[in-house]
Amino acid sequence: MVVALLLPPVLQRCVFQHNNAFRENRFITALHLAEAGIEEGIWHLSYDKQDAWTGWNISNADQYIKPTSALLDVDGEQIGEYTITIDDPIPLGTSINLGGLGGALPFPVTSKSEPTVTARAGVPDLESAGSEIREVVVKARARTIFSLGLFSDQDLELGGTTEVNSYDSRLGPYNETTNSGHNGDAGSNNNILLNGTPLIDGDAAAGGSIVLTGQNAEITGEVEGGMTKIELPAVNAYVEAAKLNNNNNEIPKAVKPNGQQSNAYNPATGFLDVAANCTLTLPGGTKENPKVYYLSGAKLNGNSKIVMDGYAIIYTDGNLDFSGGTVINNAGNGPPERLVVYSSGNINTEVKINGGAGFSGVVYAPDAQVTFSGGGNIFGAAVGGKVNMQGNAQFHYDEALGEVGLIAYFEVREWVERASPDPSSG
């Protein structure tokens, strides 16, 4: 009799616990499915560069929608459904048009974007009464190629007594006391190799390993190996467009110390060769309308100078050898964003800069070599196929460059998880 009286409550408790566990399992599945939807949305924002957006409705420029999609198990049975919306998907900022023969190719000079990605998931679906519904809403933020600081697709090598730190050009020129920071981040899709006594005053992140062979090599920030590879956007189309539409006709002759003029730019070959001890003043434009130059290659010979005045973008697919001279950006105090170099060259081409006399600018050469040598100060950012910095140069990353150039990827800035109403509740 006692057993019979106790049996119903025990059974009820078992049923309750079973139902609770069943619902908890569906809750977790729905949440994971919504999180997967967020990852899918972020991926499309970051890497769907050809505007394909297969399976999405992108007819409304203010909101992209992925219709309801089903998740199936190995037997083809539906586990759940999800849908994704992206509000404000189109990057803002300033663009210029490149390309001749009537074909304009928009090129982003500055890029800023904070889209909202919402993923709504339901188990077993989004419509049935009793379905477990979860929603995740995130604020994403665009990160441009120059927000990467000092970055190499292949190995990043730092040697000698080189140093990487940061400053903010919006606060004025670099000053070790009043305008210097600890955000001199360095990264690589492969390995970071530190030889000698280099200092990274910031974080170091590598897809492979971080190897310190120098006894006094130092990294002050976080160290991360095995990071997810960052896909570096190609600039080949922009370089080809700049060949057809540029301001090369405004490149003047160089001037010798005695005031005589010297030919520097060859319009037949597109090569710029500044003779020793000569100065070439390269005209610049405004931030919204910079001057655009295409160079098949360039060489600065001993003690020569290129003097920049205003904003300019240099596109190239060849070697740029600035190691024999100096590039002076706006009297030497110009913010790095005023001089931008984009290279579509392969690993057999090189952008070579001697920091001995100082350099202020940004370099993006995702497949080419970027080499910094000598001493002195280098201000700006550099992203290359293979980056090598030797000697006793100091690389000062400009934190103001976070919105300059092409978008490299999007990252999550804010994340909110919430339950959605049961479909049966209306």
C-alpha positions as semicolon CSV with decimal commas, in nm:
position;residue;x (nm);y (nm);z (nm)
1;M;0,000;0,000;0,000
2;V;0,277;0,246;0,092
3;V;0,459;0,168;-0,232
4;A;0,138;0,227;-0,429
5;L;0,089;0,567;-0,263
6;L;0,446;0,677;-0,335
7;L;0,456;0,559;-0,695
8;P;0,251;0,841;-0,864
9;P;0,464;1,129;-0,721
10;V;0,780;0,947;-0,819
11;L;0,650;0,891;-1,171
12;Q;0,541;1,254;-1,194
13;R;0,885;1,369;-1,087
14;C;1,049;1,139;-1,343
15;V;0,823;1,272;-1,618
16;F;0,895;1,630;-1,510
17;Q;1,269;1,571;-1,508
18;H;1,251;1,400;-1,846
19;N;1,053;1,689;-1,998
20;N;1,285;1,942;-1,839
21;A;1,593;1,766;-1,977
22;F;1,427;1,738;-2,318
23;R;1,348;2,109;-2,321
24;E;1,696;2,197;-2,196
25;N;1,847;1,997;-2,479
26;R;1,631;2,179;-2,735
27;F;1,718;2,512;-2,572
28;I;2,090;2,444;-2,611
29;T;2,044;2,322;-2,969
30;A;1,845;2,633;-3,064
31;L;2,106;2,858;-2,903
32;H;2,391;2,684;-3,084
33;L;2,200;2,707;-3,411
34;A;2,146;3,081;-3,362
35;E;2,514;3,128;-3,281
36;A;2,602;2,940;-3,600
37;G;2,377;3,180;-3,788
38;I;2,569;3,473;-3,642
39;E;2,898;3,320;-3,755
40;E;2,754;3,271;-4,104
41;G;2,644;3,634;-4,120
42;I;2,983;3,762;-4,003
43;W;3,155;3,540;-4,260
44;H;2,948;3,685;-4,545
45;L;3,020;4,039;-4,431
46;S;3,391;3,964;-4,412
47;Y;3,457;3,745;-4,713
48;D;3,168;3,756;-4,961
49;K;3,363;4,015;-5,160
50;Q;3,203;3,939;-5,496
51;D;2,857;4,037;-5,369
52;A;2,732;3,688;-5,450
53;W;2,545;3,634;-5,123
54;T;2,407;3,308;-5,259
55;G;2,078;3,217;-5,093
56;W;2,027;3,567;-4,951
57;N;1,776;3,837;-5,037
58;I;1,987;4,153;-5,085
59;S;1,733;4,359;-5,279
60;N;1,704;4,600;-4,985
61;A;2,034;4,783;-4,934
62;D;1,942;4,855;-4,572
63;Q;1,875;4,494;-4,474
64;Y;2,002;4,163;-4,610
65;I;1,793;3,856;-4,524
66;K;1,867;3,487;-4,539
67;P;1,531;3,306;-4,556
68;T;1,449;3,018;-4,328
69;S;1,705;2,738;-4,360
70;A;1,684;2,390;-4,213
71;L;1,951;2,196;-4,024
72;L;1,932;1,822;-4,090
73;D;2,087;1,528;-3,908
74;V;2,280;1,246;-4,078
75;D;1,954;1,067;-4,155
76;G;1,805;1,370;-4,326
77;E;1,569;1,447;-4,039
78;Q;1,521;1,813;-3,952
79;I;1,680;1,924;-3,625
80;G;1,586;2,289;-3,642
81;E;1,547;2,603;-3,851
82;Y;1,711;2,944;-3,851
83;T;1,696;3,275;-4,031
84;I;1,945;3,565;-4,044
85;T;1,903;3,938;-4,098
86;I;2,180;4,195;-4,135
87;D;2,084;4,558;-4,085
88;D;2,304;4,832;-4,236
89;P;2,525;4,586;-4,428
90;I;2,678;4,840;-4,667
91;P;3,005;4,995;-4,542
92;L;3,015;5,369;-4,506
93;G;3,315;5,594;-4,554
94;T;3,483;5,776;-4,841
95;S;3,547;5,626;-5,184
96;I;3,712;5,744;-5,503
97;N;3,662;5,614;-5,855
98;L;3,939;5,437;-6,044
99;G;3,934;5,298;-6,394
100;G;3,949;5,438;-6,743
101;L;3,747;5,393;-7,060
102;G;3,429;5,490;-6,879
103;G;3,454;5,209;-6,626
104;A;3,463;5,347;-6,271
105;L;3,585;5,117;-5,996
106;P;3,504;5,248;-5,646
107;F;3,799;5,231;-5,411
108;P;3,745;5,288;-5,038
109;V;3,980;5,548;-4,897
110;T;3,817;5,515;-4,556
111;S;3,587;5,236;-4,440
112;K;3,366;5,224;-4,135
113;S;3,071;5,000;-4,071
114;E;2,880;4,869;-3,769
115;P;2,608;4,638;-3,902
116;T;2,366;4,453;-3,675
117;V;2,341;4,077;-3,729
118;T;2,037;3,891;-3,592
119;A;1,997;3,514;-3,602
120;R;1,670;3,349;-3,494
121;A;1,660;2,972;-3,449
122;G;1,391;2,724;-3,356
123;V;1,386;2,356;-3,257
124;P;1,226;2,163;-3,414
125;D;1,123;2,463;-3,630
126;L;1,033;2,831;-3,615
127;E;0,657;2,795;-3,656
128;S;0,519;2,506;-3,450
129;A;0,361;2,558;-3,110
130;G;0,599;2,448;-2,836
131;S;0,912;2,504;-3,042
132;E;1,211;2,628;-2,848
133;I;1,305;2,965;-3,002
134;R;1,628;3,153;-2,937
135;E;1,760;3,476;-3,084
136;V;2,110;3,622;-3,087
137;V;2,175;3,986;-3,180
138;V;2,526;4,122;-3,230
139;K;2,678;4,453;-3,325
140;A;2,966;4,392;-3,565
141;R;3,253;4,626;-3,642
142;A;3,461;4,649;-3,957
143;R;3,836;4,611;-3,917
144;T;4,040;4,750;-4,203
145;I;4,366;4,617;-4,340
146;F;4,560;4,887;-4,156
147;S;4,402;4,805;-3,820
148;L;4,629;4,498;-3,833
149;G;4,934;4,711;-3,749
150;L;5,241;4,516;-3,857
151;F;5,121;4,197;-4,027
152;S;5,267;3,932;-4,256
153;D;5,090;3,659;-4,449
154;Q;5,402;3,443;-4,437
155;D;5,663;3,460;-4,159
156;L;5,707;3,792;-3,982
157;E;6,074;3,840;-3,894
158;L;6,205;4,099;-3,649
159;G;6,576;4,119;-3,575
160;G;6,847;4,339;-3,431
161;T;6,719;4,590;-3,179
162;T;6,397;4,671;-3,362
163;E;6,097;4,790;-3,167
164;V;5,724;4,798;-3,239
165;N;5,494;5,026;-3,040
166;S;5,210;5,270;-3,113
167;Y;5,089;5,627;-3,103
168;D;4,784;5,823;-3,223
169;S;4,838;6,081;-3,497
170;R;4,504;6,243;-3,407
171;L;4,680;6,365;-3,093
172;G;4,978;6,500;-3,285
173;P;5,322;6,364;-3,377
174;Y;5,475;6,069;-3,196
175;N;5,632;6,160;-2,864
176;E;5,788;5,902;-2,636
177;T;5,653;6,081;-2,329
178;T;5,321;6,234;-2,431
179;N;5,201;6,037;-2,734
180;S;5,312;5,677;-2,726
181;G;5,114;5,362;-2,656
182;H;5,134;4,989;-2,602
183;N;4,922;4,880;-2,900
184;G;5,208;4,802;-3,134
185;D;5,052;4,471;-3,231
186;A;5,232;4,231;-3,463
187;G;5,076;3,936;-3,642
188;S;5,129;3,666;-3,900
189;N;4,922;3,402;-4,072
190;N;5,228;3,180;-4,030
191;N;5,509;3,229;-3,776
192;I;5,655;3,524;-3,588
193;L;6,034;3,496;-3,559
194;L;6,221;3,722;-3,316
195;N;6,600;3,724;-3,345
196;G;6,834;3,941;-3,139
197;T;6,669;4,181;-2,895
198;P;6,351;4,306;-3,066
199;L;6,061;4,443;-2,862
200;I;5,692;4,411;-2,948
201;D;5,516;4,657;-2,719
202;G;5,173;4,511;-2,782
203;D;5,011;4,178;-2,866
204;A;5,158;3,909;-3,090
205;A;4,931;3,665;-3,274
206;A;5,035;3,399;-3,524
207;G;4,864;3,127;-3,722
208;G;5,170;2,913;-3,653
209;S;5,421;2,961;-3,375
210;I;5,594;3,254;-3,207
211;V;5,965;3,181;-3,182
212;L;6,199;3,391;-2,966
213;T;6,558;3,295;-3,044
214;G;6,709;3,608;-2,892
215;Q;6,763;3,588;-2,517
216;N;6,634;3,941;-2,466
217;A;6,349;3,943;-2,716
218;E;6,033;4,070;-2,548
219;I;5,657;4,083;-2,605
220;T;5,468;4,298;-2,354
221;G;5,111;4,204;-2,448
222;E;4,918;3,884;-2,507
223;V;5,077;3,604;-2,707
224;E;4,859;3,376;-2,920
225;G;4,957;3,095;-3,152
226;G;4,730;2,894;-3,380
227;M;4,501;3,188;-3,457
228;T;4,247;3,174;-3,739
229;K;4,393;3,283;-4,070
230;I;4,304;3,634;-4,186
231;E;4,219;3,648;-4,554
232;L;4,394;3,951;-4,702
233;P;4,188;4,110;-4,982
234;A;4,359;4,132;-5,321
235;V;4,419;4,470;-5,486
236;N;4,497;4,350;-5,840
237;A;4,181;4,503;-5,987
238;Y;4,257;4,839;-5,827
239;V;4,613;4,841;-5,956
240;E;4,494;4,758;-6,308
241;A;4,236;5,036;-6,287
242;A;4,498;5,285;-6,166
243;K;4,706;5,208;-6,476
244;L;4,425;5,358;-6,684
245;N;4,314;5,644;-6,463
246;N;4,580;5,829;-6,264
247;N;4,755;6,159;-6,208
248;N;5,090;6,052;-6,351
249;N;5,086;6,344;-6,593
250;E;5,134;6,570;-6,289
251;I;5,462;6,408;-6,183
252;P;5,724;6,683;-6,224
253;K;6,095;6,659;-6,288
254;A;6,330;6,617;-5,995
255;V;6,550;6,906;-5,887
256;K;6,925;6,886;-5,832
257;P;7,099;7,070;-5,545
258;N;7,214;7,338;-5,793
259;G;6,857;7,399;-5,908
260;Q;6,884;7,216;-6,239
261;Q;6,609;6,972;-6,333
262;S;6,649;6,598;-6,378
263;N;6,414;6,353;-6,547
264;A;6,273;6,108;-6,295
265;Y;5,950;5,959;-6,431
266;N;5,946;5,765;-6,757
267;P;5,591;5,772;-6,899
268;A;5,675;5,499;-7,151
269;T;5,763;5,244;-6,882
270;G;5,585;5,386;-6,578
271;F;5,912;5,367;-6,379
272;L;6,020;5,637;-6,134
273;D;6,398;5,676;-6,089
274;V;6,513;5,968;-5,874
275;A;6,883;6,039;-5,922
276;A;7,123;6,077;-5,629
277;N;7,093;6,402;-5,432
278;C;6,782;6,507;-5,624
279;T;6,443;6,604;-5,480
280;L;6,110;6,516;-5,640
281;T;5,799;6,694;-5,511
282;L;5,496;6,474;-5,572
283;P;5,165;6,668;-5,575
284;G;4,895;6,550;-5,339
285;G;4,521;6,602;-5,315
286;T;4,267;6,611;-5,035
287;K;4,151;6,328;-4,810
288;E;3,828;6,298;-5,009
289;N;4,004;6,330;-5,344
290;P;4,364;6,211;-5,317
291;K;4,604;6,207;-5,608
292;V;4,641;5,862;-5,764
293;Y;4,968;5,740;-5,914
294;Y;5,059;5,415;-6,085
295;L;5,425;5,311;-6,088
296;S;5,559;4,999;-6,258
297;G;5,849;5,038;-6,014
298;A;6,053;5,303;-5,837
299;K;6,404;5,360;-5,707
300;L;6,549;5,630;-5,486
301;N;6,925;5,663;-5,530
302;G;7,171;5,790;-5,270
303;N;7,042;6,084;-5,063
304;S;6,750;6,148;-5,298
305;K;6,410;6,256;-5,172
306;I;6,044;6,230;-5,259
307;V;5,853;6,511;-5,091
308;M;5,478;6,464;-5,047
309;D;5,232;6,751;-5,012
310;G;4,875;6,644;-4,944
311;Y;4,708;6,303;-4,981
312;A;4,833;6,051;-5,236
313;I;4,787;5,682;-5,317
314;I;5,057;5,494;-5,505
315;Y;4,959;5,172;-5,684
316;T;5,227;4,937;-5,811
317;D;5,287;4,583;-5,932
318;G;5,667;4,607;-5,933
319;N;5,957;4,679;-5,700
320;L;5,962;4,996;-5,492
321;D;6,314;5,054;-5,360
322;F;6,312;5,352;-5,126
323;S;6,616;5,231;-4,932
324;G;6,861;5,470;-5,099
325;G;6,674;5,787;-5,014
326;T;6,395;5,941;-4,812
327;V;6,021;5,982;-4,856
328;I;5,914;6,298;-4,672
329;N;5,543;6,306;-4,597
330;N;5,417;6,664;-4,554
331;A;5,737;6,816;-4,412
332;G;5,805;6,500;-4,213
333;N;5,510;6,553;-3,979
334;G;5,228;6,429;-4,199
335;P;4,990;6,165;-4,062
336;P;5,067;5,827;-4,222
337;E;4,723;5,808;-4,386
338;R;4,832;6,082;-4,629
339;L;5,068;5,845;-4,810
340;V;4,932;5,500;-4,896
341;V;5,108;5,236;-5,106
342;Y;4,914;4,942;-5,255
343;S;5,105;4,665;-5,430
344;S;4,967;4,372;-5,627
345;G;5,316;4,230;-5,674
346;N;5,395;3,867;-5,597
347;I;5,650;3,726;-5,352
348;N;5,928;3,800;-5,602
349;T;5,861;4,174;-5,580
350;E;5,956;4,396;-5,289
351;V;5,869;4,721;-5,119
352;K;6,194;4,824;-4,952
353;I;6,220;5,114;-4,709
354;N;6,517;5,243;-4,514
355;G;6,391;5,400;-4,195
356;G;6,719;5,577;-4,130
357;A;6,584;5,915;-4,235
358;G;6,229;5,843;-4,122
359;F;5,920;5,725;-4,310
360;S;5,555;5,811;-4,250
361;G;5,300;5,616;-4,453
362;V;5,113;5,290;-4,489
363;V;5,200;4,993;-4,709
364;Y;4,967;4,714;-4,822
365;A;5,130;4,442;-5,031
366;P;4,946;4,117;-4,945
367;D;5,160;3,893;-5,168
368;A;5,489;4,085;-5,191
369;Q;5,787;4,125;-4,963
370;V;5,800;4,431;-4,737
371;T;6,144;4,507;-4,594
372;F;6,240;4,771;-4,339
373;S;6,611;4,819;-4,281
374;G;6,849;5,057;-4,109
375;G;6,760;5,269;-3,810
376;G;6,532;5,564;-3,755
377;N;6,158;5,585;-3,711
378;I;5,882;5,438;-3,926
379;F;5,530;5,566;-3,864
380;G;5,212;5,404;-3,993
381;A;5,119;5,044;-4,070
382;A;5,246;4,767;-4,296
383;V;5,080;4,450;-4,425
384;G;5,278;4,227;-4,658
385;G;5,312;3,880;-4,800
386;K;5,639;3,851;-4,608
387;V;5,750;4,128;-4,372
388;N;6,107;4,159;-4,249
389;M;6,237;4,434;-4,020
390;Q;6,604;4,443;-3,924
391;G;6,863;4,683;-3,782
392;N;6,757;4,919;-3,507
393;A;6,446;5,065;-3,667
394;Q;6,149;5,166;-3,453
395;F;5,805;5,096;-3,598
396;H;5,532;5,316;-3,453
397;Y;5,184;5,192;-3,543
398;D;4,934;5,476;-3,584
399;E;4,614;5,386;-3,399
400;A;4,424;5,637;-3,615
401;L;4,445;5,398;-3,911
402;G;4,161;5,172;-3,794
403;E;3,921;5,314;-4,054
404;V;4,166;5,359;-4,342
405;G;4,164;5,138;-4,651
406;L;3,992;4,815;-4,746
407;I;3,791;4,612;-4,497
408;A;3,980;4,302;-4,390
409;Y;3,713;4,140;-4,175
410;F;3,435;4,205;-3,925
411;E;3,448;4,133;-3,554
412;V;3,177;4,114;-3,288
413;R;3,156;4,425;-3,071
414;E;2,838;4,353;-2,869
415;W;2,652;4,023;-2,816
416;V;2,301;3,970;-2,674
417;E;2,119;3,636;-2,637
418;R;1,747;3,622;-2,573
419;A;1,448;3,393;-2,591
420;S;1,185;3,467;-2,853
421;P;0,813;3,420;-2,786
422;D;0,665;3,077;-2,847
423;P;0,518;3,073;-3,201
424;S;0,180;2,974;-3,056
425;S;0,167;3,297;-2,851
426;G;0,132;3,503;-3,167
